[in-house]
Amino acid sequence: MTRGLADDTIAAIATAAGEGGVGIVRLSGPRAIAVAAAVLGVDAARLDRRVRVGVARGTDGGRLDEVLAFAMRAPRSFTGEDVAELHGHGGRMNLEALLAAACARGARVAEPGEFTRRAVANGKLDLARAEALLAVISAGSARAWRLAQDNLGGRLGDAAAALETRVVRVLAEIEGRIDFPEDDLEAPSERALAAELAATAAACASLAAGFRHARAVTAGVTVALVGEVNAGKSSLLNALIGKERALVAAAPGTTRDYLEVVDVWDGVAVTLVDTAGTRETVDLVERRGIALGAARVEAADVVVVVSDAATGTGAAAYGPRGIAVRSKVDLGRSPDGAEGDRAIGTSAQTGEGLAALKRRVLEVAGVSEREGNEDAFVSTARQHAAAATAGAHLAAALAGWTAGAPGEIVALELREATRALAELRGVEVGDRVLDEVFARFCIGK
């Protein structure tokens, strides 16, 4: 984004594409109110926070639409700049005509995420809240939406700021000891400083560890069902989603490539992938289908290895993401086998074991059993990297302090930790990071 953030006025359609009762054209910048007033043919002084009815017109004076209009003057707006909105009738053609009228009077079309980026630049949002705003818009499940709303409300930014304050206090104490080694001040003991370093390091490590939960909740969980032919994978998929989605037949090879179905478990979006049963075959189509399924298994978060009691499971081959399932236990087959008591017995007919399997899938994917309303969660790779970096520097500071390292070395680690926590909130980030974040936004946000 090369244009200045405060020198020009931007405009965009702020509502989703397609037909609708109402659509919004939003403007922000030094001439936002003047441009909106020109579209309405009124004096800019008449536009304020009160909603007014007017007729939008093109530069030729032709009628475009009857709209509602209002304005918010800086700094009391989302972006911190002058903002105006025109609420017209929905529909792409109508809104594009309103947008064109605004651009003809001096605005330009906003770039993706430019409204939110201006809010960050003007101190109305920190970067963590800006990322949460994108997550709110794109949330695919109730749990993802709640997590995004928590961070939009400032939970993550507040937690990072509180940690940063604690680290700065320790840094100030250590630097004070460096600068005034002979002063006999009532300062925290060596043990107390070590305890505080340990506590802040643990808090950062916990923040970073929560990324696994947040990523699963936000992006959803992909679960691959694998196993030999006729092991009951398709029947299990149908039972898990509560309806017939995969074809089931006694003949082997019913599923020839893979089938994907999206469901929601405990507020988390789950994509189930039913793969072709593994077996030796000369059928080129079936062999290609097995290969395609193998690629989806490789990328899956969780692999459920389905077998009946007569065959081994092989779940151990998938490491910590593998779950062993013994199907058809309603036929009197024991869930025990090569995987011992780690296998989950299920029945597509009676529903036995389905709830336990769902819980185990979410557990393996890293989803916390509780919503975790008491905790802040980092939800992007950028936030996770910053939290992990801060935790590593704090751990190094603690190790140096307890080993009697020079105070200057410990202070250096603490300064790096505070820098990483500031990056988490977006206080100290460059344009490249901002460009990467806001490139994921859509125009008008």
C-alpha positions in Angstrom: 0.0 0.0 0.0 1.9 3.0 -1.3 -0.6 5.8 -1.0 -0.6 8.1 2.1 -3.0 7.2 4.8 -4.3 10.7 5.5 -3.8 12.7 2.4 -6.6 11.3 0.3 -10.2 10.2 0.6 -11.2 6.6 0.0 -14.6 5.1 -0.8 -15.9 1.5 -1.1 -18.9 -0.6 -1.0 -18.9 -1.8 2.6 -21.6 -4.5 2.3 -21.4 -8.0 0.8 -21.9 -8.5 -2.9 -25.2 -9.6 -4.2 -28.8 -8.6 -3.8 -30.1 -7.1 -0.6 -32.5 -4.6 0.9 -29.7 -2.1 1.9 -26.2 -1.5 0.7 -23.6 0.9 2.1 -21.0 3.0 0.4 -18.4 4.2 3.0 -16.0 7.1 2.7 -13.1 8.1 4.9 -10.5 10.9 4.7 -10.2 14.6 4.7 -12.9 15.2 2.0 -15.2 12.3 3.0 -18.0 14.5 4.2 -17.6 17.0 1.4 -17.8 14.3 -1.2 -20.9 12.7 0.3 -22.5 16.1 0.5 -21.7 16.8 -3.1 -23.4 13.4 -4.1 -26.5 14.6 -2.2 -26.3 18.1 -3.4 -26.3 19.6 0.1 -24.0 21.7 2.2 -21.4 19.6 4.0 -22.2 21.4 7.3 -25.7 19.7 7.2 -24.2 16.2 7.5 -23.6 15.0 11.0 -24.3 11.9 13.1 -28.1 12.4 12.6 -29.4 10.2 9.8 -30.9 12.2 6.9 -32.8 11.2 3.8 -31.5 12.5 0.5 -31.3 11.8 -3.2 -28.0 10.8 -4.6 -27.2 12.2 -8.1 -24.5 11.6 -10.7 -22.3 14.5 -11.9 -24.8 15.1 -14.7 -27.5 15.7 -12.1 -29.4 12.6 -12.9 -31.1 10.7 -10.1 -29.3 7.6 -8.8 -31.1 6.5 -5.6 -32.8 7.7 -2.5 -30.4 7.2 0.4 -29.9 7.6 4.1 -26.7 9.6 4.9 -24.8 10.6 8.0 -21.3 11.7 8.9 -18.8 11.2 11.8 -16.1 13.8 12.2 -12.6 13.0 13.2 -11.4 11.6 15.6 -14.8 10.1 16.7 -15.0 7.5 13.9 -13.9 4.0 13.2 -10.9 5.2 11.2 -10.2 8.3 13.3 -10.7 10.4 10.2 -13.8 12.1 8.8 -16.2 9.4 7.7 -19.5 9.5 5.8 -21.8 6.7 4.8 -24.5 6.5 2.1 -27.1 3.8 2.7 -28.8 3.0 -0.5 -30.8 0.1 -1.9 -28.9 -3.1 -2.2 -27.7 -4.6 -5.5 -24.4 -4.5 -7.3 -25.5 -2.1 -10.1 -27.0 0.4 -7.7 -24.1 0.4 -5.3 -21.5 0.7 -8.0 -23.4 3.8 -9.3 -23.2 5.4 -5.9 -19.5 4.5 -5.6 -18.8 5.9 -9.0 -20.6 9.2 -8.1 -18.4 9.5 -5.0 -15.2 8.8 -7.0 -16.2 11.3 -9.6 -16.2 14.0 -6.9 -12.7 13.3 -5.6 -12.6 10.0 -3.7 -10.8 6.9 -4.9 -11.6 3.3 -4.5 -10.2 1.9 -1.3 -7.7 -1.0 -1.3 -8.4 -4.2 0.6 -8.4 -3.5 4.4 -7.6 0.1 4.0 -10.4 1.4 6.3 -9.1 -0.9 9.1 -5.5 -0.1 8.3 -6.3 3.6 8.8 -7.9 2.8 12.1 -4.7 1.1 13.2 -2.5 3.9 12.0 -4.7 6.4 13.9 -4.6 4.5 17.1 -8.3 3.4 17.0 -7.4 -0.3 16.9 -4.3 -2.3 17.7 -3.2 -4.9 15.1 -4.5 -7.8 17.2 -8.0 -6.3 17.2 -7.7 -5.6 13.5 -6.9 -9.3 12.9 -9.8 -10.2 15.2 -12.1 -8.1 13.0 -11.2 -10.1 10.0 -11.8 -13.3 12.0 -15.3 -12.1 13.0 -16.2 -11.5 9.4 -14.9 -14.9 8.2 -15.9 -17.0 11.2 -17.3 -20.4 10.1 -18.6 -21.6 13.4 -20.1 -20.2 16.6 -17.0 -21.0 18.6 -14.7 -19.3 16.1 -17.0 -16.3 16.2 -16.9 -16.1 20.0 -13.1 -16.4 20.0 -12.9 -13.6 17.4 -15.3 -11.4 19.4 -13.2 -11.9 22.5 -10.1 -10.7 20.8 -12.0 -7.9 19.0 -13.0 -6.7 22.5 -9.3 -6.5 23.4 -8.8 -9.6 25.4 -5.6 -10.6 23.6 -4.2 -7.1 23.3 -4.9 -6.5 27.0 -3.2 -9.7 28.0 -0.1 -8.9 25.9 0.0 -5.3 27.3 -0.2 -6.6 30.9 2.6 -9.1 30.2 4.7 -6.3 28.7 4.2 -4.1 31.7 5.4 -6.9 34.0 8.5 -7.5 31.9 9.3 -3.8 31.8 9.1 -3.6 35.6 11.6 -6.4 35.9 13.8 -4.8 33.3 13.7 -1.5 35.2 14.7 -3.2 38.4 17.6 -5.1 36.8 18.8 -2.0 34.9 18.6 0.0 38.2 20.9 -2.6 39.8 23.3 -2.2 36.9 23.3 1.6 37.1 23.4 1.9 40.9 25.0 -1.2 42.3 26.0 0.4 45.6 22.6 1.8 46.5 20.9 -0.1 49.3 17.3 0.3 48.1 14.3 -1.7 49.2 14.4 -3.7 46.0 12.9 -7.1 45.2 15.1 -10.0 46.3 17.0 -12.2 43.8 14.5 -15.0 44.4 11.5 -12.7 43.8 12.9 -11.5 40.5 13.5 -15.0 39.5 10.0 -16.0 40.4 8.6 -13.1 38.3 10.7 -14.0 35.4 9.5 -17.6 35.6 5.9 -16.5 35.8 6.1 -14.2 32.8 8.0 -16.9 30.8 5.3 -19.4 31.6 2.5 -17.0 30.7 4.1 -16.3 27.3 4.6 -20.1 26.7 0.9 -20.7 27.6 -0.2 -17.9 25.2 1.9 -19.5 22.4 0.6 -23.0 23.2 -3.0 -21.8 22.9 -2.5 -21.2 19.2 -3.2 -24.8 18.5 -6.7 -24.5 20.0 -7.3 -21.1 18.3 -6.2 -22.4 14.9 -8.4 -25.4 15.1 -11.4 -23.3 16.2 -10.8 -20.6 13.6 -9.8 -22.6 10.6 -11.7 -25.8 11.5 -10.5 -29.4 11.7 -9.9 -31.8 8.9 -10.5 -35.5 9.7 -9.5 -38.2 7.3 -11.2 -41.7 7.6 -8.9 -44.4 6.4 -8.8 -48.2 6.4 -9.2 -51.3 4.3 -12.2 -51.8 2.1 -15.5 -52.6 3.8 -14.1 -51.6 7.2 -17.1 -49.3 7.7 -15.7 -45.9 6.9 -18.6 -44.6 4.9 -21.2 -46.0 7.4 -19.2 -44.2 10.2 -19.2 -40.9 8.3 -23.0 -41.1 7.8 -23.5 -41.9 11.5 -21.2 -39.0 12.6 -23.2 -36.4 10.6 -26.6 -38.0 11.2 -27.6 -38.5 7.6 -26.8 -40.5 4.6 -24.1 -38.7 2.6 -21.7 -41.5 1.6 -23.0 -44.5 -0.4 -22.7 -47.8 1.5 -22.7 -51.2 -0.3 -21.4 -54.7 0.5 -19.3 -54.7 -2.7 -15.8 -53.5 -2.0 -14.6 -50.2 -3.6 -17.8 -48.2 -3.3 -15.8 -45.0 -2.5 -13.4 -44.7 -5.4 -11.6 -41.4 -4.6 -12.7 -39.4 -1.5 -15.7 -37.6 -0.2 -15.7 -34.4 1.9 -18.5 -33.4 4.2 -18.5 -30.4 6.6 -20.2 -30.7 10.0 -20.1 -28.8 13.3 -19.0 -30.5 16.5 -19.2 -28.6 19.8 -19.1 -25.3 17.9 -16.1 -26.3 15.7 -16.3 -26.7 12.0 -15.1 -30.3 11.1 -14.4 -31.5 7.6 -14.7 -35.3 7.3 -12.9 -36.9 4.4 -14.0 -40.4 3.5 -11.2 -42.0 1.5 -11.2 -45.0 -0.8 -10.4 -48.3 1.0 -6.8 -49.4 0.7 -6.3 -52.6 -1.3 -4.3 -53.9 -4.3 -6.2 -53.2 -7.5 -5.6 -53.1 -11.2 -8.4 -50.6 -11.8 -6.7 -47.4 -12.9 -9.5 -45.2 -11.7 -9.6 -46.8 -8.3 -5.8 -46.6 -8.0 -5.9 -42.9 -8.9 -8.7 -42.4 -6.3 -6.6 -44.1 -3.6 -3.7 -41.8 -4.5 -5.9 -38.7 -4.3 -7.2 -39.8 -0.9 -3.7 -40.4 0.4 -2.8 -36.7 -0.4 -5.8 -35.6 1.6 -4.8 -37.8 4.5 -1.3 -36.3 4.5 -2.8 -32.8 5.0 -5.4 -33.9 7.6 -5.3 -32.7 11.2 -6.6 -36.0 12.5 -6.6 -39.4 10.9 -9.2 -41.9 12.1 -8.1 -45.4 11.2 -11.2 -47.6 10.9 -11.2 -51.4 11.1 -13.3 -54.3 12.2 -12.1 -56.7 14.8 -10.6 -59.0 12.1 -8.0 -56.5 10.9 -5.3 -54.4 12.5 -5.7 -50.6 12.7 -2.3 -49.1 12.0 -3.2 -45.9 13.8 0.3 -45.7 15.3 1.7 -45.0 11.8 0.1 -41.5 12.0 1.7 -40.6 15.2 -0.2 -38.3 17.6 -2.8 -37.4 15.0 -3.9 -41.0 14.6 -7.0 -42.5 16.3 -7.8 -46.2 16.2 -11.5 -47.1 15.8 -13.1 -50.5 15.9 -16.3 -50.5 13.8 -19.3 -52.7 14.0 -19.1 -53.5 17.7 -22.9 -54.0 17.6 -22.1 -57.4 15.9 -20.4 -58.5 19.1 -16.9 -57.7 17.9 -14.5 -56.6 20.6 -13.0 -53.1 20.3 -9.7 -54.6 21.5 -7.0 -55.5 19.0 -3.6 -54.5 17.8 -4.1 -51.1 19.4 -5.3 -52.5 22.7 -7.6 -50.4 24.9 -6.6 -47.2 22.9 -9.1 -48.2 20.2 -12.6 -46.6 20.3 -15.4 -49.0 19.7 -18.2 -47.6 17.4 -21.4 -48.8 15.8 -23.0 -46.9 13.0 -26.3 -48.8 13.7 -26.6 -48.1 17.4 -24.6 -44.9 17.8 -22.3 -46.5 20.3 -18.9 -44.7 20.6 -19.8 -41.8 18.3 -19.8 -39.1 21.1 -16.5 -40.5 22.5 -14.9 -40.4 19.0 -16.0 -36.8 18.4 -14.5 -35.8 21.8 -11.3 -37.6 21.0 -11.0 -36.0 17.5 -11.3 -32.5 19.0 -8.8 -33.3 21.7 -6.3 -34.6 19.2 -6.8 -31.5 17.1 -5.9 -29.3 20.1 -9.4 -28.0 20.9 -9.8 -27.3 24.6 -12.7 -29.0 26.2 -13.9 -25.7 27.7 -14.4 -22.5 25.7 -11.6 -20.9 27.7 -13.3 -17.6 28.4 -10.8 -16.9 31.2 -7.9 -17.1 28.7 -6.6 -15.0 25.8 -5.7 -16.9 22.7 -3.3 -16.0 19.9 -5.1 -16.9 16.6 -2.8 -16.1 13.8 0.7 -17.3 12.8 2.0 -13.8 13.3 0.7 -13.6 16.8 2.0 -17.1 17.7 5.5 -16.3 16.4 5.6 -13.1 18.5 4.3 -14.9 21.7 6.8 -17.7 21.2 9.7 -15.3 20.6 8.8 -13.4 23.8 8.6 -16.6 25.8 12.0 -17.8 24.5 13.7 -14.5 25.5 12.1 -14.6 28.9 13.3 -18.2 29.4 16.8 -17.1 28.4 16.6 -14.2 30.8 15.5 -16.5 33.6 18.3 -19.0 32.8 20.9 -16.2 32.8 19.6 -14.6 36.0 19.6 -17.9 37.9 23.1 -18.7 36.6 24.5 -15.4 37.7 25.0 -14.0 34.2 25.9 -10.2 33.9 22.8 -8.0 34.4 23.5 -6.5 30.9 22.9 -9.9 29.3 19.6 -10.5 31.2 18.5 -6.9 30.4 19.1 -7.5 26.6 16.9 -10.6 26.7 14.2 -8.7 28.5 14.3 -5.9 26.0 13.9 -8.4 23.2 10.9 -9.9 25.0 9.2 -6.5 25.4 9.8 -5.9 21.7 8.2 -9.2 20.7 5.1 -8.5 23.0 4.8 -5.0 21.3 4.9 -6.7 17.9 2.1 -9.1 19.0 -0.1 -6.1 19.7 1.1 -4.4 16.5 2.8 -1.5 18.2 6.2 -2.2 16.6 5.6 -3.6 13.1 6.8 -2.5 9.7 4.9 -1.9 6.5 5.6 -5.4 5.2 3.8 -7.0 8.1 0.9 -4.6 7.7 0.7 -5.3 4.0 0.5 -9.0 4.7 -2.2 -8.7 7.3 -4.5 -6.3 5.4 -4.1 -8.1 2.1 -6.4 -10.7 3.5 -9.2 -8.2 4.0 -11.8 -7.5 1.4 -12.4 -4.0 -0.1 -14.7 -1.9 2.1 -13.4 -3.2 5.4 
